[in-house]
Amino acid sequence: MSVSIWMDQSKNKEVIEQDIVIIGGGIAGLSAAYWLQKEDPTMRISLVEKYELGDGATGRNAGFITCGSVEHFNRLVEKHGEDEAKEIWRYSEINLELLKEEIIQGRESELLFEHKGSFSLASTAEEFAELKNSASIMEGMGIKVDIIEEAGIKSRLGAENFVGGIKYIGDASVHPLLMLQEIRKKIEKTKNEVKFYENHEVFAIEESGGDKVVRTKHVTFKAPIVVFATNGYGPQLHPFFEDKIFPTRGQILATEPVERFMEGPCYANFVLDYFRQLPTGEMVIGGFRQLQKDVEIGYSDETSDIIQKALEEFLHQHIPAVRKAKITHRWSGIMGFSVDGQPMVGALPTDPQCFFLGGFTAHGLGLAFHSGKVLTDSMFDRKIPDFITAKRFQ
Ligand SMILES: Cc1cc2nc3c(=O)[nH]c(=O)nc-3n(C[C@H](O)[C@H](O)[C@H](O)COP(=O)(O)OP(=O)(O)OC[C@H]3O[C@@H](n4cnc5c(N)ncnc54)[C@H](O)[C@@H]3O)c2cc1C
């Protein structure tokens, strides 16, 4: 957004002096605020969000809390080697452990949280062979997985036209927006100096006397540290992100509720497509951005006929229990894909006063809460994992 001299109503108003300004009110921004206030409740922190908290990808996703990344584990090993692949997996296991301990415990049913694992399903013999290979590498590392044959997929997941799959035993699912609101409640319950500014879009970040000046139309903040929790929107605010974080659209449809029949959430087609039945019975199906790769890059959060039609066809081909169910919602959201598929956390190598947590590449629920803790570690000069540090782009 650009702001004209006429629109700017922050002039002549008091500048709000803070220790940290966090830009972005999704799971990344809230996780950063949570861990920073826990580290030092006297820190004056403002969290500034363009719309309402959760209106970005966090309130539009499918609610899978899964480990790993956007590809099968054998590919992660090929790219990173066994030790780092295991470290990447462990990073998201810790994410779920922290979410359960700090946020979810005692609120499981209200947050529609289920810890029933997730599945990766193959529609071809080649993909099934790759999944079996992944499973054997993972078992060798002590990661719990189960191989499922075609009949098991039908009986346990009610899904047809898949040749086999594997189950990741440790994964979970949740209502993502309720979980976000729960993080906010937890922050607000404790005595600290965190303030939320919703419906405030940051349009400029400037320098003044060694501090950063963060400008919105109505309020100006001044702080030594700015945290970008802006997901795919990072490149709109800072040039560092231009060749590292790419805004990528994801689309979903949801049906009316039907009687529950699925054991757990599923990915298909090399983690590109996904579906799950909510505890309340609705079916949520997403993916197919591979059909319109050029269109699915950018900031428009409209839906497209081609992808919505593909989602409907998927439903008809694979999930008989919802073939006749009415489609009640269609939506899209913008994700931040990183250039190497791994998240980015810490100070920007080009500016030690600017921090970032993002680039979750379609897996923010499985990564962001732990990343808020790691961001805090990085700010307080504690070591953070090499695969995640923004310094890898130096
Ligand atoms: C369709 C879809 C399905 C998905 N499914 C899953 C899933 O099942 N599991 C999973 O783990 N992940 C999933 N994801 C990805 C997941 O939603 C994201 O990784 C995660 O929400 C990222 O969180 P975030 O806080 O970084 O970003 P966001 O939630 O997008 O938050 C960034 C915020 O920054 C704000 N902002 C941007 N610019 C400015 C500005 N100038 N001033 C102020 N505020 C600004 C935005 O308004 C936004 O609210 C999915 C995403 C989509 C779109």
The ligand as an ORCA input file, in Angstrom:
! r2SCAN-3c Opt
* xyz 0 1
  C      -4.892    -22.838      1.508
  C      -3.799    -23.047      2.511
  C      -3.682    -24.267      3.174
  C      -2.668    -24.471      4.091
  N      -2.656    -25.612      4.845
  C      -1.744    -25.745      5.844
  C      -1.816    -26.820      6.750
  O      -2.732    -27.622      6.723
  N      -0.844    -26.934      7.671
  C       0.174    -26.014      7.786
  O       1.049    -26.177      8.628
  N       0.211    -24.954      6.976
  C      -0.722    -24.784      6.023
  N      -0.703    -23.681      5.232
  C       0.374    -22.697      5.446
  C       0.156    -21.918      6.724
  O      -1.137    -21.366      6.709
  C       1.213    -20.835      6.795
  O       2.504    -21.426      6.734
  C       1.122    -20.056      8.100
  O      -0.195    -19.643      8.347
  C       2.041    -18.874      8.004
  O       1.849    -18.080      9.147
  P       2.384    -16.608      9.156
  O       2.039    -16.026     10.456
  O       3.793    -16.611      8.704
  O       1.578    -15.902      7.964
  P       0.122    -15.235      7.917
  O      -0.854    -15.988      8.676
  O      -0.164    -14.980      6.468
  O       0.363    -13.877      8.666
  C       1.083    -12.803      8.087
  C       0.295    -11.560      8.430
  O       1.039    -10.412      8.053
  C       0.100     -9.412      7.757
  N       0.763     -8.365      6.998
  C       1.321     -8.472      5.776
  N       1.807     -7.285      5.380
  C       1.535     -6.414      6.378
  C       1.747     -5.014      6.556
  N       2.341     -4.283      5.612
  N       1.346     -4.435      7.703
  C       0.746     -5.168      8.691
  N       0.491     -6.483      8.556
  C       0.892     -7.102      7.424
  C      -0.953    -10.167      6.943
  O      -2.168     -9.472      6.894
  C      -1.031    -11.482      7.684
  O      -2.091    -11.525      8.614
  C      -1.707    -23.443      4.317
  C      -1.840    -22.221      3.675
  C      -2.877    -22.007      2.794
  C      -3.015    -20.677      2.126
*
